[in-house]
Amino acid sequence: MDRRYFVTGALAAGAAPTLAIPQAGAQTLAGQSVTIVVPFGVGGGADLWARFNALFLQKYLPGKPAVIIKNSPGGGSVSGANYFVATAKPDGLTVLATSGSTQFPYLLGETRVKYDYKKLKFFLAGPTGGVAYISAKTGVDSLKSLDKVKGKKLFFASQGVTSLDLVPLLAFRLLGLDVEHVVGFPGRAEGRLGFERGEFTIDYQTTSAYLRSSLPLVKRGDATALFSWGILDKDGHHARDPNFPELPTIAEAYEIVNGKKPAGLEWDAFYAFFLSGFPAQKLLLLPGATPEPIVEMYRAAIREMRNDPEYLSKRDEMIGEYEQVTDAEGEAIYQKAINISPEARALVRDLLTKEYKTTFG
């Protein structure tokens, strides 16, 4: 069931005003409301991210419109995204928030997906990062000693092979690791707890969770940090995560383990899902036919938001340690994150079908 929540009390509950549609050159949304469709339930990461940004959109969009969050969960977020493209008008009054869980079915070419990211208008991307680590009981004390587990089975607690955990699944294969992905875990936190209990021997956590709960395991010698996913810098190059400057990126890890720079179809397939799962994990989008002046109105609001002292003071705690991106920098990341070659898609689908009995609806 759809649920609507006002970010503030700007409109009385139950009110249903007739909204004037802003024209392409409109300079104000005064007296109107903007709905952000969040295809996830209340309280999850994407929902909290959308609500945090909604507070500042409400502040910086011209005319200070009311901003409403409409939760429309179902189908792993596919249903809500389908609903958006079927109903949203290109008038600047409806926005879609998506996450990697929405992007991955699109990249995998699932037939149930009715949305096309190439036909939507981008205005904000929220990156994140993470670190992979292994149990110290394996004897591995750095990437250079990974040969100690070659030919040995490692165990990873997975939320599902088509979830964001597809990224570590592909990464571990690139490093030549034999990892059994035990699926069905509700979240990464449960996987970490299983790792702490010794039930799993390899894990990864997003940056905030790693710093809070996994880094202590590394510091006391129970785990060895292997690599971070890395980030995209302003020029679009894969670079070290500033939160973990001492750790190699997954690209560097590949080179250390394989003795050559990453290249080839398997790397291309991994990289497509890495981009969509981390540098462009969360997105705010407008319908594809939205006039450019309206898109620019939203991007201008984001530019104002990123300089807001309240935003800066709360950002790291509320949504993570990474700067959100818009304009040309964000558009470049977005375009990379929504594209995958037919060959790379086929490779991943074939892998998931043959080894994990996945069906694509």
Buried (B, 14 or more C-beta within 10 A) or exposed (E): EEEEBBBEEBBEEEEEEEBEEBEBEBEEBEBBBBBBBBBBBEEBBBBBBBBBBBBBBBBBBBEBBBBBBBBBBBBBBBBBBBBBBEEBEBBBBBBBBBBBBBBBBBBBBBEEBBBEBEEBBBBBBBBBBBBBBBBBEBEBEEBEEBEEBEEEEBBBBBBBBBBBBBBBBBBBBBBBBEBEBBBEBEEBEEBBBBBBEEEBBBBBBBBBBBBEBBBEBBEEEBBBBBBBBBBBEEEEEBBBBEBBEEBBBBBBBBBBBBEEEBEEEBBBBBBBBBBBBBBBBBBBBBBBEBBEBBBEBBBBBBEBBBEBEEBEEBBEEBBBBBEBBBBEBBBBBBBBBBBBEEEBBBBBBEBBEEEBEBEBE
